[in-house]
Amino acid sequence: MLISFIFATPAAIAVEDEEPEIDITVTGKILNRPVTSTQRRDATLQDGTRPAYTINRQEIEQQGARTAKEALKFLPSILGGGTVGTEFNALSGQFIRGSNTNQVLILLDGRPVNNIGGGGFDLSEIPASIIERIEVIPGGGSTLYGSDAIGGIINIITTRPTEKFTANAKVELGSYGLNEQSLQLSQRVGEFSYLVGFSRTQSQNNYPFSIPEAGFSGVRTNNDAIANNTNIKLEYQPSDRTKLSFTGFYLAKNQGTPGGVPIANPLFGQGFFNSLTDNNRKFTDQVFLDLGLEQKLGEGDDSLLLVRAFSDRLNTRFDNRTTAANTLVGNPPVLTNTPRTPQRFETRQNSLGFQIQHNWKFAPTQILTYGFDYRSTNAINETTNLATNVITPSYNANISQGALFAQYSNDLTDRLNITAGLRQEFSSLVNGSATTPSVGIKYALTDSTTVRANYIRNFRTPTIANLFNANPTNIGNPNLLPETGDSYDIGIDQKLGDIGLFRLTAFSNNISNLIAFQRIAPPVNGISGTFQNLGQVVTNGLEASLNLQIVPNFFLAANYTLNDPRIISSVNAGENGKELRFAGANKLNIGLSYENPQGWYAGLFMNSLSGFPTDNLNTEFLSGQTTFDLRLRAPITAQISATLGIENIFDQRFQIFAGFPDGGRTIRGSLSFQF
């Protein structure tokens, strides 16, 4: 069953041969899903007070997602800015409860990977082949994870070795030159286990498109991409009380950056400065290494020590080799072939860190999780004039972050649970330290109805680019204050017998000292832009989700996200009371799926996004769109299956940013092998 955007799946369901039905307890399958992010330990969805949304490996495969970015399409709480479109390599953006990409913390197996130099993390870099599940925790999470978790957390849990030898292979072909292959091998041999894999995805992405407001139509060029990814995981378990593990990922991608179509109206608007480029490229080269120890203490199972050391290397390079491009010049603007200086923009980030954590169940109904986090990061950004080979540094800085944290959970009665946490963050930055408490409560009114409420204090340290960038077009501001946030939510979980579950959450997210770019026109001393603390933004909204088994083998899933992010105070004139750009769209997903025990599967899914402003004065908007996807799977043998997918069935065309097109309808087919 594909309910990739809510919670449920009928994986591993025993069915007798004479009964070709999948008849599941939907409620139990949802509430018993593993979720580690809300409590930073092994738990299930029903154990925590926080709302959480997950998608597992089976659902990712059924959905046809190729990357972590695409796997988020049908989840509630996440808006589609940057997460829609047919290019697997399209830059991702995560907007949760009024927060932007830089305010959402990305975790890889529970440890941070956000770019401290420039902010955020591009989820199109992580291939679906290494993902076991993704957990989305809206409303922040600074108590357990620190900076950047001001709007929410996305935790990508990667696959682990299997007990028996397993080989999974996949070959996929699709529209516009899509060609994908992947192979994963896994086995346990005595005390040792291994998982090794490789995936390769390539596409030309040369689709036709038009931008009506610019009077432009043509074919997307310089939009090709190739990604090569390697993963390895080794485990050594000499006893049931001790486990050592090593994890490594190498993610590399080479892609064209075609730019956007310049749009003359409005003058100096969001699309005015666009240009189409014929020779600009982006290269990413990322290495993630992780060494871990799990040790049960004492003689029971109530005390677990977790120790982890990790190292990351994130390299991103833009080679802008286009020597001339059509840009808008003058007033009234005229499209003019303008010479360009070939340049290279390169960012290199190296991080070292460790986590020490103790999970202690010191009483039958009480659990204490506490520990220490540390991460040291060096980030370098340079601009190279490719004509003269002159290198101009933008920033070269180090940030060290450490924290003590604790979270306490107590089942006061069979129906009442409280959870409280506290984190003290330390930073090498002058304004980088913070104290972040949290508290949550959950009460079962009846066996079918549970209510919950949460408060979390969150924060985000300015990035190195925000603080120290030397580029005069967006020069750093060392006087920036950290962003701070207060997140509140209250919700209800209503079981619909054994066949369904309805979840409703109302939330309010208050962000102060919001960091935003401010253009300076005309330039002052050659400086045309900088960063400032914008003021205050409050987002109120709703998240609703429904899972329902209609009849045996047929399942319905739906979710709706309502956002209203409002600028309460701003340093920029005219923005007070306006909707925060990009973050205010509403989202509706509906899915109907069929699956039987023989492996036949069909799913039809709708994704609808409302329009939203692209500037904080609310003078420019992108229209909403509604798309439908179809996924089919047919078993060929017990080990081989074929799939067919049609994304955007009705070929609705829209823009993901002013002047930047979506690829329209695409068709993909694949063969999967499991031995």
N, C-alpha and C positions, 0 to 999 in steps of 0.2 A: 504494500500500500504506500503510495507516495503522498505523504503529508509533509513535504519538505519544508513548508513554511510554518508549520505549527509544531507538533510534537510526536505524532504517532506513527508506528510502523508495525507490520505483522511479522517481523523477522523471526525466524527459528520457531515456527509454530507447528506443532505436531498435528497431522491430519491423517486419518485413516484412509486407505486406498479407496474404499467405497464411498467416501464422503468428500467430494471435490469442492469443499468450501473452506474459506478462511473466515472463521468465526471467532473473533477475539473480544477480549474485554478492553475496549478502547480506553476507558478511564484508567485501568491499572497500567496499561502500557505507557501512557503519558506520564502519570505521576511517579512511576518507577524508573524513569529515564535517568541515567547518570548525569549529574551536574556538579562539577568540582569548583567552579569559579565563585559561586555565591558564598562558600564557606572555606575555600582553599584547602579542601580535603575531600576524600571520597564521600559522596552523598548522592541523594536523588532529588528530583524536582520537588517532591512533597516535603522534603526535610527542611527546606529553607523558608524564610519569610519573604525573600525577594522574588519578583517575577523574572522568569528566564525563558528563553526561546532557543531551541536547538534543532539542528539538522544532522542526521547521522550518515554514515558511509553509504548505506543502501539507498537512502533518499537522494543523496548527491548523485549517485549513478543513475537512478531513475529519472531525475530531473535533467540529466545531461550536462551538468555543470563541469566546466573544464578547469576552473580556478576557484579559490576561496571567494573572490569577488562575485562570481556568478552564482555561487551557492547561497548568497544572501538575498537573492532577488525576491523570493517569496516569504521571507521571514517578516513578522511584524516588528514595529518600532524603528526599523532602518529605512530611511528614504532612499530613493533611487538615483539621487544625484551622483553620477559617476559609476553607479553599479548597474546601469542598464546599457543596452547596446549589444551588437553582435560580435564585435572584435574581442577576442579572448585577451588581447594585450591592452585594452583600453584602461587608462588610469582610473583607479577606483577612488571613490569618495564615500565616507561614512558619516551620515547625519542622523544623530539619535537625540530625540527630545530637545531639539533646538540647538544642539551642539554641532560643530563642524569637524572635519577630518582630524585636525590637530588636537581636538578635545576628546577623542575616543582612543582608549588605550588598546593596542593590539598585543596579545599574549601568544606565544608559541609554547605550547605545553606548560603554560602557567608562568612564564617569565617574559619580561617586556622586550619588545623589538622595535619600538617607535624610534624614528629618526630624530635624535636630539638636535642635530644641526639645523634641519629645515622643518621638522615636524611631520607627524603622521607616518603611515606606512602603506605602500601600494599592495593591496591584497591580490592584484592580478599576478603578482610574482610567485604566489604559492600555488602549485598545481594540485588538482583534486586527488591525484593518485596517492598522495601521502597523507590524506586527511581521514581520520577516523570519525570525528564529529566536530561541529562548531557550536560553541555556546555564546549566546548574546545576552548580556546583562545590562539592560537600560537603567539609567539613573545614576551612573557613576559607580566608583569603587575605590576611592582613594584610601579608605581605611585599611584595606588588605593589600593594595597594589601601588599606591603612591600617585605621583604626578601623571598627568595626561588622562586620568580616568574621570574627567569632570562630567562627561556626558554619558559614558557607558563603557563597557568592556566587550571585546570580541576575543574569545579564547579559542585558538585552533589546536585541537588535540590530534596528534599524529598517530598513525597506525603502529601497532606493536607486533612482535613476532608471534607466530602461531605455534601450537603444540606439534602438529603433524606437518610434514612437508606440503607446502602449498605454492602453486605457481599461478599467477594471474597475469594474463596478457590481453591487450586490447589494440585494435586497429580501427581508425575512424577516418572517413573521408567526408567532405562537405563542400558547401558553396564557397566560391571565391578562393579556391585553392587550399582549403583546409585539409591538413594531413597530420594525423596524430597517431603516435604509437606509445605504448607503455608496457612495462614488464616489472612485476614484483615477485621476489622469491623469499620464502620464509620457512623456518624449521626450528625445532628444539632438538638438541642432541645432548642428552645427559643433563649436565648443569648449565650448558651454554645454549643460548638462542640467538638467532640472527634474522634480520630483515634487510634485504638489499633491493634497490629498485632504480629504474631509469625511465624517464618520460621525455618525449620530444613532440613539440607542437609547432606547426608551421602554417602560415596562411598569407595570401596576397592581399586580401581585404580590398579588392579593386572593384567596388560596387558603384553603380550609377547613383547620382543624387542630385538634388536641386535645393537652392536656398531662395525661395520666392521673393523675399523682401530685398534681396540683392540682385534679382534678375539673373541668377546664375544657375546653370545646369552643366553637368559634366560627369567624369568618372574619377573616383578617389584614387589618387596615385601616391607613391611614396608612403604607403600605408602597410607594407608587408612586415611580418614579424616571424621570428623563430626563437623558441625557448627550449633549452636543454637543462634538465634537472636530474640530479642524482641524490639518493638518500640511502642512509645506512643506520641501522640500530642494532646494537649488540647488548646482550644481557647475560650476566653470570649470577646464578642463584645457588650457592652452596647449601643452603637450607631454606626452610619456609620462613625464616626470620631475617634473612639477609639477602639483599639484591643489589648488585652493581650494574650500572647501565651506561652506555655511551651512545650518543646520537649525533649524527652529522648530516647537514644538508648543503648542497651546492646548487645554487639557482642562478642561471645565466640567461640573458635575453638580449637580442639585437633586433631593433625595430625602427621603422621609419616614423618620423613625426611630421605629418603632412600639413599641420596648421589648419586655419579656418578661413572661411570666405569673409572678406571685409564687407561690413554693412554700414552704409553712409548715414542712415537715419535710425536713431537720433545722432546728432553731431557729438562726437567724443563719447559715444555710448559703449556698451559692453562689447559689441562686435566691431567697433570702428577701427581698432588698431590691429585687426587680424591680417594675416597674409598666408597664402598657400605657398608651401616650400617644396622644392623638388629634390633636395639633397641633404636634408637634416636627419640626423640619426640619434637614437638613444640607446645606450649600452648599460646594462646592469650586471653586476657580478657580486653575488652575495653568498657568504659562508656563515653557517650557524653551527657551533659545536657545543656539546653539553655533556657533562660527566656527573652522574648522580649516584647517591647511596640511599637505600631505604633499610632501616634497621629497627626491628621491633625490640623494645626495651623490656626488662623484667621477664616474667614467665608467661604472661597473658598476651592478649591482643588489644589491650587498652592503651598502649603507649607506643607511638611511632615517631622515630627521628628521621627527618628528611634533610639531606645535605646535597647541594648542587653547586657546581662551578660551571660558568659558561663564558663563551667568547664569540663575538660577532664581528664580521667584516662586511660593511655595506658600501659598495662603490657604485656611483651613478655618474655617467658621462653623457653630455649632450654635445654632439658635433654639428654645429650649424654651418654647413658648407655651401648653402645656397648663396650665390653671389648677387642675385637680383630677384626682386619679387614685386608684384603689383600691390601697392598700398594706397590708401586714401590720403591725399595731400591738398591743403588749401581750404578756403571757405568761400563759396561752396566747394565741397570736396570733389576731387577728380582722381580717378584711378590712374596711378602713375607707376611706371616701371622704375623702381628705386634700387640703386646699388646697395649691397649689403657687405659688411665686413665679416669674413668668415671667422668664427670664434668657437672656442671649446669651453664649456662650463662643466667642471668636475667637482664632485663631492666625495670625500672619503671619510668613513666613520669606522672607528675601531672601539669595541667595548669589551671590558672584562668585568665579571661580576660573580657574586655568589649569593645563595640563599640558605639559611639555616632555619629549620622549622620543627616544632614539636607539637604533635597532636596527642592530647592526653584526655582520655575519658576517665576522670578521677571519681566519678559516681555514676550509677546506672542511668541517670537522666541528665548528666552535666558533662559538657565537653569544652575544653580550653585549647585553642590553637594560638600559638605565639611563636615569635621568631625575629630574625634580623635579616634585612636585605641590604645589599651593597652593589653599586654599579658605577664604574668609572669609564668615561667616554671621552675620546678625542675626535673632534670633527674638523675637517679642513675643506674649504671651498676656494677654488681658484678659477680665474678666467684667463684663457690663452688666446692671444691674437694669432690665428693660424697663418696670417700673411707675414707677420714679423717674428713669430714665436716668442713674443714678449708675454710673460706671465704676471698677472695682477692678482694678488691674494685678496680674497673677500673676508675670510675669517680663518683663524686657526686657534682653537680654544679647547680647554679641558673642563669637564664638569664631573664632580664626584657627588654621588647621592647615597645616603644611607638612611636606614629607618629601623625603629623598633615598633612592633605591632602585636596586638593581641585581640582575639575575638572569643567571646564566651557565649555558649548556648545552653539553655536550661529548659527542659520539658517540665514545667511546674506542675502540670496535670496531664492526663491523657489527651486533653483537648487544647491546652494552652502552652505555647512556646514563646520564649523571649530570647533575643540575640542582641548582644551589645559588643561594640568594638572600639578600639582606639589605636591611632598610629601617630608617632612622632617622627617627622621627616627632618633629616639634616642635609644640608647642601653646601657646596663650596661657593655658591653664589650668595651675594649679600642678602638678597630678599628671597632666597630659595627654600627656607625652612617653613614647616607648617605643622599644625596639629589637626587631625581629622577624626572626629568621633562618628559613630553610627549606632543606630538602635532600630530593632525591628520586632514586631509582635505578630503572632498568628494564633487565631482561635477558631476551633471547629464548632460552629453553632449546632450542627447536626452531623450525622455520618455522611451527608451529601453536600453540606455547605460549609465552606471555610472562608473567613475574612482575614485580611492581613494589612499591615501598615508599616512603613519604613521612613526613616530619615537618615540621610548621609551628607556629611560635609566633605566637599571635594575641592581640589586645587589643580592648577597646571602652571608649571614653571615656564617662563618664556624660553623659546628656543635660542640657540646660539646665534642664528641669523637675526632673530628679533632684537637681540642685545648688541651684537658686535659686528654685524655686516658692514663692510667698508664701501660697498657699491653705492654710488650717489643716487641711483634710481630707487633704491629701497634701503637706505642707510639705517643701521641699527640704532636703537635707543637704550643705552645702559641704565636708564632710570625707570624702565618698565617695572610695574608691580606684577606679581603672580595673579593669574585669574583665580577667583574663588567661587565656589558654588554651593548652594543648598538645594538638595533634591528631596522631594516629598512624594510619596505615592500611597494610595489606599486601594485595595482591590478585593475581589471575591472570586473564589473558585467554586463552580456549581457542577456537581456530577449530574449527568442525565441518565440515571440508572447505570447499567454497565456498558451502554452503547455510545456514550458521548460525554464531553466535558466542555463547559463554557467558562472562559476566564475574562474578567473585565478589570482594568486598572485605570484609575484616574491619577494624573501626575501633575506636579508643578516643579519646574526646574529654574532656579534663580542663579544667574551667572553675573558676577560683578567684576569690574576691571577687565572687561573683555578686550583682548588684544586684536587690533585691526590695522590694516594698511591705510595710510592717509596720504593722498596725492597732494603735492605742493606745486601749485600753478599760479603765477609763473615760478620757476625754480629760484631758490635762494642759495647764493654761493655755489651754484651748480648742483644743488640737491633738489631732486624732483619728487621724492617720496620718502616716508619713514613709517615707523610703527608707533601707535599710541594706545593707551588704555581707553577704549571707546566709552565705557560707562557701564550700564546695567541692562541685561536682557532677561526677561521672564517668559518662560514657555509653559503654557498650560495645554493639557490634551488628554486623550484617551487611547488606550490600547485594548482591543477586544479580539478574542480568538475563539473559534468553535471547531471541535472535532466530532464527527458523527459517523457511525456505521449505519448506513441507510437500510440495507439488507445484506445478507451474507455476500462477501466479495466486493461490495460496492461501498465506497467511502466518500464522504464530503468533508472538506476543510475550508475554512474561511477566516480571514482576519482583516481588521480595519484599524488604521492608525490615524488619529486626528492630532494635528499640531497647530499651535498658535503662538509662535515666538514673537514677542513684542519688545522693541527697544524702549526702555523706560527712561534712560538718560544717555546722552551722547555728547561728545566734544564737537561733533559735526552738526552744523545748523540744519534744521529741517528734518532730522531723523527721529526725533522723539515721537513715540506712539506708532511708528511705522513697523511693518513686518520685517524681521531679519531675513536678509537675502538667502536664497537657496534652501533654507531650513524649514520653511513653512508649508510644504506640500502635504496633502493628505493621501493616504495609500489604502487601496482595497485589493485584496487577493481572494480569489475563489478557485477551488480545485475540486474536480470530480474524478475519481480513479476506480479502476477495476483490476483485481489481481486474483488468480487462482493458484492452488498448490502446484500445478504443473509448470508454473513459471511464466504463463501468459500475463501480460500487463498492458493497460492502456490508461493514459491520464490526459485530461484536458484542463488547462490552467489559464486563468485570467489575471493579469496584473494591470491595475489602473492607478495612475498618478495624476493628481490635480495640478493645475498651473501654479506658478510661484514667481515672486519677484527676483530679479537678478541684481538689483541694486538696493541699497538701504533707504533711498528716497522713494522707492516703489513707483518709479516712472517706467521701468522696463520689466517685461515679464516673458517667461517661456510658457507656452500652452501645455496643458496636460495631454496625456495619451493613454490609450487602453490597448493592450496587446493580448493575443491568445497564443498559447503554445500547445503543441500536441506531442506526446511521447508514446511510442509503441515498442513492446518487446515480445519476441517470440523465441521459445526454446527450439534449438535444432537437435541437440542431443543433451544428455545429462550434464555435459561439461561445456557446451558451446551454445551461445545465444546471439541473436541478431536484434539490433535496435534501429528505429527510425525516429528522427525528431524533426519537427517543423517549428521554428521559432518565428513569432510575429506572422501568424498564418495569413492575415488579411493585408499584410505589407503596409502597415501604417508607417508613414515617414514623419520624423520629428527631429528636433535638435536637442542634444544633450548640453550644449552651451551655445550662445549666440554665434551662428556661423559654422558650428561643428555638427555634422550630420550623423544620424544613426544609419545602420546598414540595411534596414528593411528586412524582408523575409529571407530566411536561410534554411537550408535543408541539410541534415547530416545523417549518415548511416554508419553503423559500426558492427564489428564482430568481437565478442568477448569470449575468452577461453579461461577456464579454471580447472586445474588438475591437482 
